[in-house]
């Protein structure tokens, strides 16, 4: 087992040294010792209470400037009690707080963070180059992202990014993150078999969750489509078709590139409003254009259509629209 694996196992076994209740009692004990020690020092040394409190704090903090020192036996007994009792307790509290911060940081880096994610988060399974690009884009758009991948680290850090180390095709890992509350899922495993297994598990746990996959082979994408699981885009086929379109129209490639990376617009699906139902696509496009929106097509069941003909919208249709971000 590598060093990272040993560290992960160690963190999985350790617990906070102090429970919240014990921490409160320890802090209360320190306060009582400080206040009581200052009061006794005030009585025995015949100095002001503020000076006595200053002395006890410098003693507990181990600073000990030496400008205020005990001269009587009673004051020295107080000093010994403060140093023997308060200093270790204070050190324990500070060390526990520091170790908690370090442990939390390590858990997040190693994919062991248990922080809850907000509803409507984006779920990414697998860590390939397309997954990294997708996560970077989603974070730039202000989305919360949770990644499950069998890697030691993502190599990136962001307050809206969480990482769970584990097999993304393992249903036990999916049960830990409540996929029913996700907005959508992206599957980017290295192996098409894992993509299919994860898609089946997700569909079983969250039937309404939109899932997009990036398999390497077109037959895997077709198999998933036949099962009605998700929208999938074979990475090699997608790039090949983009290149073919660019060859036919030299500016088609830059247009597609600008479309997917434009930060000022977003593509979204919308249900037609009451006024649009029964209208032709030409009428809907014209009305939406006046609002600065571009209607790309219509979703009819599971089929996406450009809808360039004079077909009329129904309540079952959904519009795919480019709108300002």
GUKOL-231222 format. One record per residue (C-alpha): residue number from 1; chain; x, y, z. Coordinates in nm, 3 decimals, decimal comma. Each point is the difference from the previous one (the first is absolute). Layout:
+-----+-----+---------+---------+---------+
! seq ! mol !      px !      py !      pz !
+-----+-----+---------+---------+---------+
! NUM !   A !       X !       Y !       Z !
...
+-----+-----+---------+---------+---------+
***
This chain:
+-----+-----+---------+---------+---------+
! seq ! mol !      px !      py !      pz !
+-----+-----+---------+---------+---------+
!   1 !   A !   0,000 !   0,000 !   0,000 !
!   2 !   A !   0,135 !   0,341 !  -0,093 !
!   3 !   A !   0,059 !   0,291 !   0,234 !
!   4 !   A !  -0,327 !   0,168 !  -0,102 !
!   5 !   A !  -0,192 !  -0,321 !   0,072 !
!   6 !   A !   0,160 !  -0,032 !   0,344 !
!   7 !   A !  -0,084 !   0,361 !   0,081 !
!   8 !   A !  -0,360 !  -0,052 !  -0,113 !
!   9 !   A !  -0,035 !  -0,306 !   0,225 !
!  10 !   A !   0,150 !   0,190 !   0,292 !
!  11 !   A !  -0,244 !   0,286 !  -0,040 !
!  12 !   A !  -0,288 !  -0,243 !  -0,026 !
!  13 !   A !   0,085 !  -0,136 !   0,346 !
!  14 !   A !   0,077 !   0,311 !   0,204 !
!  15 !   A !  -0,271 !   0,195 !   0,177 !
!  16 !   A !  -0,015 !   0,338 !   0,165 !
!  17 !   A !   0,177 !  -0,013 !   0,332 !
!  18 !   A !  -0,261 !   0,230 !   0,151 !
!  19 !   A !  -0,372 !  -0,024 !  -0,048 !
!  20 !   A !  -0,187 !   0,334 !  -0,012 !
!  21 !   A !  -0,117 !  -0,054 !   0,358 !
!  22 !   A !   0,348 !  -0,074 !   0,127 !
!  23 !   A !   0,139 !   0,301 !  -0,185 !
!  24 !   A !  -0,254 !   0,229 !   0,169 !
!  25 !   A !   0,088 !  -0,142 !   0,341 !
!  26 !   A !   0,372 !   0,040 !  -0,068 !
!  27 !   A !  -0,044 !   0,363 !  -0,107 !
!  28 !   A !  -0,213 !   0,066 !   0,308 !
!  29 !   A !   0,270 !  -0,153 !   0,222 !
!  30 !   A !   0,266 !   0,223 !  -0,158 !
!  31 !   A !  -0,215 !   0,311 !   0,054 !
!  32 !   A !  -0,057 !  -0,092 !   0,364 !
!  33 !   A !   0,370 !  -0,062 !   0,054 !
!  34 !   A !   0,092 !   0,331 !  -0,164 !
!  35 !   A !  -0,256 !   0,200 !   0,194 !
!  36 !   A !   0,066 !  -0,182 !   0,329 !
!  37 !   A !   0,377 !   0,011 !  -0,039 !
!  38 !   A !  -0,013 !   0,374 !  -0,075 !
!  39 !   A !  -0,220 !   0,056 !   0,306 !
!  40 !   A !   0,233 !  -0,193 !   0,236 !
!  41 !   A !   0,305 !   0,174 !  -0,150 !
!  42 !   A !  -0,179 !   0,333 !   0,052 !
!  43 !   A !  -0,058 !  -0,082 !   0,370 !
!  44 !   A !   0,343 !  -0,146 !   0,078 !
!  45 !   A !   0,215 !   0,246 !  -0,195 !
!  46 !   A !  -0,210 !   0,309 !   0,075 !
!  47 !   A !  -0,009 !   0,106 !  -0,366 !
!  48 !   A !  -0,293 !   0,116 !  -0,213 !
!  49 !   A !  -0,229 !  -0,268 !  -0,141 !
!  50 !   A !   0,080 !   0,106 !  -0,358 !
!  51 !   A !   0,372 !  -0,042 !   0,072 !
!  52 !   A !  -0,070 !  -0,340 !   0,157 !
!  53 !   A !  -0,204 !  -0,106 !  -0,305 !
!  54 !   A !   0,281 !   0,120 !  -0,227 !
!  55 !   A !   0,246 !  -0,215 !   0,197 !
!  56 !   A !  -0,212 !  -0,314 !  -0,014 !
!  57 !   A !  -0,060 !   0,035 !  -0,376 !
!  58 !   A !   0,371 !   0,046 !  -0,075 !
!  59 !   A !   0,069 !  -0,302 !   0,216 !
!  60 !   A !  -0,260 !  -0,224 !  -0,168 !
!  61 !   A !   0,110 !   0,111 !  -0,346 !
!  62 !   A !   0,361 !  -0,085 !   0,101 !
!  63 !   A !   0,112 !   0,352 !  -0,097 !
!  64 !   A !   0,113 !   0,096 !   0,351 !
!  65 !   A !   0,144 !   0,347 !  -0,052 !
!  66 !   A !   0,124 !   0,006 !   0,362 !
!  67 !   A !  -0,124 !   0,353 !   0,068 !
!  68 !   A !  -0,254 !  -0,139 !   0,249 !
!  69 !   A !   0,119 !  -0,292 !   0,216 !
!  70 !   A !  -0,123 !  -0,169 !   0,320 !
!  71 !   A !   0,195 !   0,088 !   0,315 !
!  72 !   A !  -0,194 !  -0,180 !   0,275 !
!  73 !   A !  -0,035 !  -0,372 !   0,062 !
!  74 !   A !  -0,376 !   0,012 !  -0,058 !
!  75 !   A !   0,043 !   0,178 !  -0,334 !
!  76 !   A !   0,261 !  -0,253 !  -0,111 !
!  77 !   A !  -0,236 !  -0,286 !   0,088 !
!  78 !   A !  -0,264 !   0,169 !  -0,216 !
!  79 !   A !   0,253 !   0,029 !  -0,281 !
!  80 !   A !   0,085 !  -0,370 !   0,021 !
!  81 !   A !  -0,366 !  -0,099 !  -0,006 !
!  82 !   A !  -0,063 !   0,223 !  -0,303 !
!  83 !   A !   0,299 !  -0,138 !  -0,188 !
!  84 !   A !  -0,069 !  -0,365 !   0,084 !
!  85 !   A !  -0,375 !   0,010 !  -0,074 !
!  86 !   A !  -0,084 !   0,287 !  -0,235 !
!  87 !   A !   0,299 !  -0,017 !  -0,236 !
!  88 !   A !  -0,054 !  -0,367 !  -0,106 !
!  89 !   A !  -0,376 !   0,049 !  -0,040 !
!  90 !   A !   0,053 !   0,313 !  -0,210 !
!  91 !   A !   0,260 !  -0,181 !  -0,211 !
!  92 !   A !  -0,240 !  -0,291 !  -0,051 !
!  93 !   A !  -0,275 !   0,232 !  -0,120 !
!  94 !   A !   0,229 !   0,183 !  -0,243 !
!  95 !   A !   0,157 !  -0,322 !  -0,130 !
!  96 !   A !  -0,343 !  -0,158 !  -0,048 !
!  97 !   A !  -0,127 !   0,300 !  -0,195 !
!  98 !   A !   0,311 !   0,002 !  -0,222 !
!  99 !   A !  -0,013 !  -0,375 !  -0,061 !
! 100 !   A !  -0,368 !   0,030 !  -0,091 !
! 101 !   A !   0,078 !   0,259 !  -0,266 !
! 102 !   A !   0,288 !  -0,207 !  -0,141 !
! 103 !   A !  -0,205 !  -0,320 !   0,010 !
! 104 !   A !  -0,292 !   0,165 !  -0,178 !
! 105 !   A !   0,232 !   0,130 !  -0,269 !
! 106 !   A !   0,161 !  -0,341 !  -0,050 !
! 107 !   A !  -0,339 !  -0,172 !  -0,011 !
! 108 !   A !  -0,116 !   0,236 !  -0,273 !
! 109 !   A !   0,320 !  -0,047 !  -0,203 !
! 110 !   A !  -0,014 !  -0,379 !   0,035 !
! 111 !   A !  -0,368 !  -0,024 !  -0,083 !
! 112 !   A !  -0,120 !  -0,077 !   0,352 !
! 113 !   A !  -0,200 !   0,317 !   0,058 !
! 114 !   A !  -0,345 !  -0,056 !   0,144 !
! 115 !   A !  -0,126 !   0,355 !  -0,039 !
! 116 !   A !  -0,353 !   0,010 !  -0,131 !
! 117 !   A !  -0,050 !   0,135 !  -0,350 !
! 118 !   A !  -0,285 !   0,237 !  -0,082 !
! 119 !   A !  -0,297 !  -0,124 !  -0,194 !
! 120 !   A !   0,013 !   0,035 !  -0,376 !
! 121 !   A !   0,371 !  -0,081 !  -0,012 !
! 122 !   A !   0,176 !  -0,145 !  -0,305 !
! 123 !   A !   0,124 !  -0,358 !   0,036 !
! 124 !   A !   0,308 !  -0,111 !  -0,196 !
! 125 !   A !   0,104 !  -0,366 !  -0,003 !
! 126 !   A !   0,353 !  -0,069 !  -0,115 !
! 127 !   A !   0,297 !   0,228 !  -0,054 !
! 128 !   A !   0,108 !   0,021 !  -0,361 !
! 129 !   A !   0,106 !   0,304 !  -0,200 !
! 130 !   A !  -0,359 !   0,068 !  -0,119 !
! 131 !   A !  -0,114 !  -0,024 !   0,364 !
! 132 !   A !   0,267 !   0,250 !   0,112 !
! 133 !   A !  -0,102 !   0,247 !  -0,273 !
! 134 !   A !  -0,368 !  -0,042 !   0,086 !
! 135 !   A !   0,062 !   0,055 !   0,373 !
! 136 !   A !   0,210 !   0,310 !  -0,067 !
! 137 !   A !  -0,278 !   0,143 !  -0,215 !
! 138 !   A !  -0,272 !  -0,081 !   0,254 !
! 139 !   A !   0,196 !   0,158 !   0,286 !
! 140 !   A !   0,058 !   0,312 !  -0,209 !
! 141 !   A !  -0,377 !   0,024 !  -0,040 !
! 142 !   A !  -0,055 !  -0,015 !   0,375 !
! 143 !   A !  -0,123 !  -0,360 !   0,023 !
! 144 !   A !   0,074 !  -0,234 !   0,291 !
! 145 !   A !   0,171 !  -0,317 !  -0,121 !
! 146 !   A !   0,058 !  -0,338 !   0,165 !
! 147 !   A !   0,251 !  -0,234 !  -0,165 !
! 148 !   A !   0,030 !  -0,373 !   0,074 !
! 149 !   A !   0,316 !  -0,150 !  -0,145 !
! 150 !   A !   0,252 !  -0,268 !   0,082 !
! 151 !   A !   0,296 !   0,239 !   0,002 !
! 152 !   A !   0,213 !   0,132 !   0,286 !
! 153 !   A !  -0,092 !   0,362 !  -0,073 !
! 154 !   A !  -0,156 !   0,227 !  -0,259 !
! 155 !   A !   0,290 !   0,243 !  -0,023 !
! 156 !   A !  -0,234 !   0,295 !   0,041 !
! 157 !   A !  -0,163 !   0,179 !   0,292 !
! 158 !   A !  -0,316 !   0,211 !   0,015 !
! 159 !   A !  -0,250 !   0,081 !   0,279 !
! 160 !   A !  -0,284 !  -0,139 !  -0,214 !
! 161 !   A !   0,187 !  -0,321 !  -0,086 !
! 162 !   A !  -0,020 !  -0,317 !   0,207 !
! 163 !   A !   0,176 !  -0,326 !  -0,065 !
! 164 !   A !  -0,083 !  -0,353 !   0,115 !
! 165 !   A !   0,272 !  -0,258 !  -0,053 !
! 166 !   A !  -0,141 !  -0,331 !  -0,116 !
! 167 !   A !  -0,120 !  -0,208 !  -0,290 !
! 168 !   A !  -0,256 !   0,213 !  -0,188 !
! 169 !   A !  -0,170 !  -0,317 !  -0,124 !
! 170 !   A !  -0,053 !  -0,130 !   0,356 !
! 171 !   A !  -0,361 !   0,043 !   0,107 !
! 172 !   A !   0,110 !   0,029 !   0,365 !
! 173 !   A !   0,186 !   0,323 !  -0,082 !
! 174 !   A !  -0,304 !   0,138 !  -0,182 !
! 175 !   A !  -0,221 !  -0,068 !   0,303 !
! 176 !   A !   0,225 !   0,223 !   0,211 !
! 177 !   A !  -0,067 !   0,315 !  -0,203 !
! 178 !   A !  -0,379 !  -0,014 !  -0,051 !
! 179 !   A !  -0,013 !   0,035 !  -0,382 !
! 180 !   A !  -0,373 !   0,079 !   0,016 !
! 181 !   A !   0,095 !   0,356 !   0,096 !
! 182 !   A !   0,242 !   0,049 !  -0,289 !
! 183 !   A !  -0,090 !   0,224 !  -0,293 !
! 184 !   A !   0,169 !  -0,225 !  -0,256 !
! 185 !   A !   0,276 !  -0,259 !  -0,029 !
! 186 !   A !   0,296 !  -0,028 !  -0,237 !
! 187 !   A !   0,164 !  -0,339 !  -0,051 !
! 188 !   A !   0,361 !   0,007 !  -0,118 !
! 189 !   A !   0,150 !  -0,335 !   0,098 !
! 190 !   A !   0,306 !  -0,139 !  -0,170 !
! 191 !   A !  -0,187 !  -0,317 !  -0,091 !
! 192 !   A !  -0,335 !  -0,020 !  -0,178 !
! 193 !   A !  -0,103 !  -0,295 !   0,217 !
! 194 !   A !   0,029 !   0,216 !   0,312 !
! 195 !   A !  -0,208 !   0,271 !  -0,168 !
! 196 !   A !  -0,277 !  -0,249 !  -0,070 !
! 197 !   A !   0,007 !  -0,140 !   0,356 !
! 198 !   A !  -0,006 !   0,349 !   0,154 !
! 199 !   A !  -0,281 !   0,109 !  -0,233 !
! 200 !   A !  -0,214 !  -0,298 !   0,101 !
! 201 !   A !   0,066 !   0,064 !   0,370 !
! 202 !   A !  -0,080 !   0,370 !  -0,027 !
! 203 !   A !  -0,315 !  -0,066 !  -0,199 !
! 204 !   A !  -0,115 !  -0,246 !   0,267 !
! 205 !   A !   0,070 !   0,242 !   0,286 !
! 206 !   A !  -0,114 !   0,323 !  -0,169 !
! 207 !   A !  -0,224 !  -0,078 !  -0,300 !
! 208 !   A !  -0,063 !   0,368 !  -0,077 !
! 209 !   A !   0,367 !   0,104 !   0,009 !
! 210 !   A !   0,126 !   0,124 !  -0,340 !
! 211 !   A !   0,316 !  -0,193 !  -0,085 !
! 212 !   A !   0,255 !   0,080 !  -0,268 !
! 213 !   A !   0,281 !  -0,240 !  -0,085 !
! 214 !   A !   0,318 !   0,019 !  -0,206 !
! 215 !   A !   0,078 !  -0,358 !  -0,105 !
! 216 !   A !   0,285 !  -0,073 !  -0,236 !
! 217 !   A !  -0,198 !  -0,222 !  -0,237 !
! 218 !   A !  -0,317 !   0,076 !  -0,190 !
! 219 !   A !  -0,147 !  -0,346 !   0,059 !
! 220 !   A !   0,010 !   0,067 !   0,376 !
! 221 !   A !  -0,187 !   0,325 !  -0,053 !
! 222 !   A !  -0,257 !  -0,178 !  -0,216 !
! 223 !   A !  -0,048 !  -0,272 !   0,262 !
! 224 !   A !  -0,068 !   0,263 !   0,264 !
! 225 !   A !  -0,243 !   0,180 !  -0,228 !
! 226 !   A !  -0,184 !  -0,326 !  -0,067 !
! 227 !   A !  -0,037 !  -0,048 !   0,376 !
! 228 !   A !  -0,137 !   0,354 !   0,029 !
! 229 !   A !   0,258 !   0,087 !   0,263 !
! 230 !   A !   0,167 !   0,320 !  -0,108 !
! 231 !   A !   0,130 !   0,233 !  -0,267 !
! 232 !   A !   0,346 !  -0,115 !  -0,101 !
! 233 !   A !   0,257 !   0,141 !  -0,237 !
! 234 !   A !   0,283 !  -0,229 !  -0,115 !
! 235 !   A !   0,306 !   0,221 !   0,037 !
! 236 !   A !   0,173 !  -0,117 !  -0,318 !
! 237 !   A !  -0,319 !   0,020 !  -0,209 !
! 238 !   A !  -0,083 !   0,345 !   0,135 !
! 239 !   A !   0,339 !   0,140 !  -0,088 !
! 240 !   A !  -0,007 !  -0,167 !  -0,341 !
! 241 !   A !  -0,338 !   0,149 !  -0,091 !
! 242 !   A !   0,109 !   0,347 !   0,115 !
! 243 !   A !   0,306 !  -0,025 !  -0,223 !
! 244 !   A !  -0,218 !  -0,113 !  -0,291 !
! 245 !   A !  -0,234 !   0,297 !   0,044 !
! 246 !   A !   0,297 !   0,233 !   0,023 !
! 247 !   A !   0,136 !  -0,139 !  -0,325 !
! 248 !   A !  -0,330 !   0,068 !  -0,177 !
! 249 !   A !  -0,038 !   0,349 !   0,144 !
! 250 !   A !   0,330 !   0,142 !   0,132 !
! 251 !   A !  -0,171 !   0,207 !   0,270 !
! 252 !   A !  -0,229 !  -0,275 !   0,127 !
! 253 !   A !   0,268 !  -0,128 !   0,237 !
! 254 !   A !   0,067 !   0,342 !   0,160 !
! 255 !   A !  -0,377 !   0,052 !   0,032 !
! 256 !   A !  -0,044 !  -0,328 !   0,189 !
! 257 !   A !   0,305 !   0,080 !   0,214 !
! 258 !   A !  -0,136 !   0,345 !   0,085 !
! 259 !   A !  -0,338 !  -0,149 !   0,080 !
! 260 !   A !   0,127 !  -0,245 !   0,261 !
! 261 !   A !   0,245 !   0,236 !   0,170 !
! 262 !   A !  -0,189 !   0,330 !  -0,012 !
! 263 !   A !  -0,020 !   0,142 !   0,354 !
! 264 !   A !  -0,263 !   0,258 !  -0,089 !
! 265 !   A !  -0,270 !  -0,243 !  -0,115 !
! 266 !   A !  -0,133 !  -0,336 !   0,109 !
! 267 !   A !  -0,209 !  -0,271 !  -0,160 !
! 268 !   A !  -0,306 !  -0,110 !   0,193 !
! 269 !   A !  -0,317 !  -0,202 !  -0,045 !
! 270 !   A !  -0,333 !   0,171 !   0,053 !
! 271 !   A !  -0,364 !  -0,098 !  -0,010 !
! 272 !   A !  -0,191 !   0,213 !  -0,255 !
! 273 !   A !  -0,215 !   0,265 !   0,160 !
! 274 !   A !  -0,375 !   0,007 !  -0,051 !
! 275 !   A !   0,022 !   0,252 !  -0,288 !
! 276 !   A !   0,252 !  -0,215 !  -0,190 !
! 277 !   A !  -0,201 !  -0,322 !   0,005 !
! 278 !   A !  -0,163 !  -0,040 !  -0,339 !
! 279 !   A !   0,240 !   0,240 !  -0,173 !
! 280 !   A !   0,242 !  -0,106 !  -0,273 !
! 281 !   A !   0,371 !  -0,011 !   0,069 !
! 282 !   A !   0,050 !   0,301 !  -0,229 !
! 283 !   A !  -0,239 !   0,204 !   0,213 !
! 284 !   A !   0,162 !  -0,113 !   0,323 !
! 285 !   A !   0,348 !   0,074 !  -0,130 !
! 286 !   A !  -0,100 !   0,349 !  -0,113 !
! 287 !   A !  -0,159 !   0,085 !   0,337 !
! 288 !   A !   0,294 !  -0,137 !   0,196 !
! 289 !   A !   0,252 !   0,184 !  -0,220 !
! 290 !   A !  -0,158 !   0,329 !   0,108 !
! 291 !   A !   0,091 !  -0,097 !   0,358 !
! 292 !   A !   0,360 !  -0,074 !  -0,094 !
! 293 !   A !  -0,050 !  -0,378 !   0,001 !
! 294 !   A !   0,084 !  -0,251 !  -0,271 !
! 295 !   A !  -0,210 !  -0,315 !  -0,030 !
! 296 !   A !   0,222 !  -0,284 !  -0,123 !
! 297 !   A !  -0,259 !  -0,272 !  -0,013 !
! 298 !   A !  -0,267 !  -0,193 !   0,179 !
! 299 !   A !   0,009 !  -0,311 !   0,217 !
! 300 !   A !  -0,271 !  -0,238 !  -0,111 !
! 301 !   A !   0,001 !  -0,293 !   0,241 !
! 302 !   A !   0,360 !  -0,120 !  -0,003 !
! 303 !   A !   0,072 !   0,142 !  -0,346 !
! 304 !   A !   0,165 !   0,339 !  -0,058 !
! 305 !   A !  -0,119 !   0,166 !  -0,321 !
! 306 !   A !   0,107 !   0,322 !  -0,166 !
! 307 !   A !  -0,367 !   0,052 !  -0,085 !
! 308 !   A !   0,064 !   0,207 !  -0,311 !
! 309 !   A !  -0,338 !  -0,093 !  -0,145 !
! 310 !   A !  -0,332 !   0,154 !   0,085 !
! 311 !   A !  -0,082 !  -0,245 !   0,278 !
! 312 !   A !  -0,197 !   0,139 !   0,290 !
! 313 !   A !   0,096 !  -0,021 !   0,364 !
! 314 !   A !  -0,195 !  -0,209 !   0,247 !
! 315 !   A !   0,007 !  -0,013 !   0,379 !
! 316 !   A !   0,217 !  -0,314 !  -0,023 !
! 317 !   A !   0,280 !   0,180 !  -0,183 !
! 318 !   A !   0,300 !   0,166 !   0,165 !
! 319 !   A !   0,198 !   0,278 !  -0,160 !
! 320 !   A !   0,382 !   0,006 !  -0,012 !
! 321 !   A !   0,090 !   0,365 !   0,025 !
! 322 !   A !   0,318 !   0,211 !   0,007 !
! 323 !   A !  -0,052 !   0,279 !   0,256 !
! 324 !   A !   0,223 !   0,267 !   0,159 !
! 325 !   A !   0,183 !  -0,132 !   0,307 !
+-----+-----+---------+---------+---------+
***
